[in-house]
């Protein structure tokens, strides 16, 4: 059994599409098809159901994919253990963080202590994406405002914070300190896309208050949302900790929401079966200290 042959099978099995897999692997479609056929002959069973150009994993294929991915994961874990023998000077860790404005400060302080650790950030939108990446050991940690749970996932709460309503400085609510959310029922909201977990949370708070939010703008970037609010084009939900220094922008006002209680818990999640290097262990402890220092 060839290593490359198994990588080819993994790609085709995940995509269930020969052409897309060939493009991803940068190989010709005939070569990829031949490799899969040789593997099937070696195993003595078909791994896919084929109907014209459409392919789909069958029961044999699903079982084999599970084993192949476990084998690759073991090899990757071995590589990480070997790399870790070099210590903190050569560490690498990958993270997903849903707190965009706190991330630069967090990383700056961490890299001041451990300047040789390389950090890879993944931009993930939903809890499902984060859970999948953790379960597959594609990332080491998720820091998010939503608990991430799973059979192999550990979730550690870090700090609680209440959402605020951010309005432009010239808004009719701008001279107030607090607001009941129902008062904003007819206001234009500027929000993250509907696929984001934070959007699900804020829409849920609006429904709890008794209305569907009027979404005037739907954006992918939190920074763009804050800019539009500063321009006076609408209002938005924010977490002051997630905004960092931008929470004190002179162009906006943060209003406490008195009803309903709009509270989220920041936490960090990791795969407890995934090997943690010295770099990742130091990072986890640093994050715990970072959020607990206030």
N, C-alpha and C positions, 0 to 999 in steps of 0.2 A: 504494500500500500504506500503510495507516494504522498509526501506532505503536500505538495502543490496540488495534487489531485483532490485532496480533502479540502483545501482552501477553495478550490473551484466549486466543489459540491456545496460548501457552506454558503458561498455567494449566491448560487443559483437557488438554493433552498430558501434563503432569506427573501430573495426578490421574486421567486417563482416566475422568472422571466429570463430567457437565455440572452436575448439582445441586450437588456439592461445590465445583466451580470457581466457579459463580455466587455461592455463599455467600461464598467466599473473596474474590471480586472485588467483592462488594456490588452486583451487578447482577441483573436479572431473568433467569430461565432462558430465556424466549423470545428476549430480546435477545441473549444469549450464543450461543444456537443459530443465530440469524440471522447473527450476525457470522462464525461459523465457516463457515457455508454460503456467504456472500459471498466469503470468502477462498478457499474451494475452487473456486468459479466463476472467480475471478480467476486462479488457478493452472492451472485446467483439469484437475485430478485430485482424487480424494477423498484426504483425509488420515487418515481413520479408517474402521475396519470397524465397522458398526453392526448390532446384533442386539437389537431392542427398545430398552430403555433402556440397554443395555450398549454402550459404545464402547471401541475399542482402536486405538492407533496402527498404521497399516499401514506398508509399506516407504517410501512417499512421505512419510508423516508423520514417521517417525523421521529421515529424511534432512533434512527441512525444519526440524525441531525443533533439530537439531544446529547448523544455520546460524543460526537465530534466536537461540539462546542465545549463540553466538559474537558475533553482532552486538550483543546487549545487554551482553555482557561488555566489548566494546570501548567502548561508550558509558559504562559505569560506570568503566572505567579512565580515560577522558578526564575524567570528573568528578573523579576522585581526583587526577589530575595538576594540574588547575586549582586544586582546593582546596589542594594542596600548595604552590602558588606563594605562598600566604599565610604559609608557614613553620610553625614549631613552635607558634606561638600558637593555631593553629586546627586542629591535627591531630586525627584520629580513627583509632583502631585497634581491631580486634576480635580476641579471643583465646578459646581454649578451654584450660582448665587442669585437669588431673586431680590436682592437689596442693592440696586445699581449704584446709589450715591454713597453708601457706606463701604462699598467694596474697595475703592482706591485707598481710603484711609487704612482699612484693615490690612490690605496687602502691603502698603508702604511700611507700616509698623512691623509686620511680620518679616519682611525682607530686610529691614534694618537689623534685625536680630540674626536672620539666616540668609545672608546675601547670595549664597550660591545655590539655593534651592530654586528650581525652575517650576513655575506654576502655569498650568493650562486651564483656561476657563472655557466651559461649555455653556452656550445660551440655550436653555431649555424652558419651554413654556408651561407645560402641564405637569401635574403630579404624576400622571401615568408615565410621561417621558422620563421624569427624574427617577421614579421607581425602577423603570426598565433599565436605565443606564447604571444604576447602582447594582441591580441584580446581575447584570451582565459584566460587572466589574469594569465598565467603560469609564467610570469616574470614581474618585475616592470618597468625595463628600458632596452633599447638597446642603446649603444653608437657605432655608425658606420660611415663609410665613404660614405654611400649612404642614401639619404632621405627615410624614411619609412613612407608611407602615408596610410590612411584608414579612414573610416567614423568615427571611435571612437579614432583615433590615433592623438596625437599632436607631431609635429616635431619641434625642436628648433635647428637652426644652432649654432655651437660653434666657429669654427675657420676654415679658408681655408688654404690649403697647397698644394704645387705643388709636384708631383711625381718626383723622381730622377731615374737615371739609375745607378745601383750599379755594379761595375766591380772589378775584383781582382786587387791587387796592381801591378802585373806584366803584366797586359793587355795592348794591343796597344793603348787603349783609356785613360789609367790611368794617363798620364801626362797632360790631358786636364781638363778644368773646365766646359765645356758645350758640347752639341752634338745635332745634328738634328736626330730625331729618325730613319729616313730612313737609316742613316749610319749603324745602327745595324741590318739591315734586314737579314743578313746572319749569325748572331751570335747565338750560342746556348743559349736559355733562360731557366732559372730554375723558375718554376711557381707553384702557388697553383693549386689544382685540378680544373678541368673544372666545377665542381658544385659550386665553390665559387664565390661570387659576385665580389670580387676583381679581379679574373681572367677574368670575363666578361668585366670589365672596362679596364684592361690592353690590352686584345685582341682587344678591340674596338679602343684604341689609336693606336695600330699597324696598324689596317686596315685604320684608318684615315691618317696615314703616307704613306700608299700605299703598305703594305705587310702583309702576314700572319706570325706570329711568329713561329720560329723553336723551338718547345718545346723539350728540351733534357731530362729534368727531371720534373716530376709532383708530388708534395709532398703535404701532409696535414698540415705540421707544418712550420710556418715562420722561426723558429729557425734553422730547418734543411736546409731550402733554403739558409739562410745566411752562414751556415757552408760550404755548397757545393761551394758557390761563393768564400768564403775565400780560399778554396782548389784549386781554379782556374778552376772549371769545367763548368763555364758558367756565365751569367750575369742575372740580375733580376731588376724588378721595385720595388722601395721602397718609403715609406712615412717617411721622417726623424722623424717626431713626433711619428709615430707608432713604429719606431725602438728604440726610446729612446737613451740610451748610446751606443748601438751597432752601431748606425749610424756613430760614430767616430772611428770605428775599424781600427787599423793600417794596417789590411790585405785587406781592400777594399777602393775604391774611389767612392764618390758620384758625379755624373755628372748632371748638370742642363740640362733639355731637353728644347731646344729653340723652336722646332717646331715638332708636334703641341703643343698647350698649354695643359699640362697634369695636371689638377687641380682637387682636390676633396675637399669637405666640410665635416668636422666632425660635427656630431650633436647627440643630444640625443632625444629619442622618448619614449612616454609612452601612456597608454590608459587613455584618459581623463574621462572615465566613471568608471574607476577602483579606488577604495578607496586607497588613499595615506596616509600611516601612518606618524607619526612624523619622523621616521627614513628615510623613502623614500624622504620626503620633504627636510630634511637636506642634504641628499645625492645629490639630484638634484641641490640644490643651491651650494653645494660644487663643483660639476662638472663644473658648469657655471663659478665659480670663478677660478677653477684650469686651465681651458683652456683660460681664459681671462686675466691671470695675467701677460702674456708677452706683 
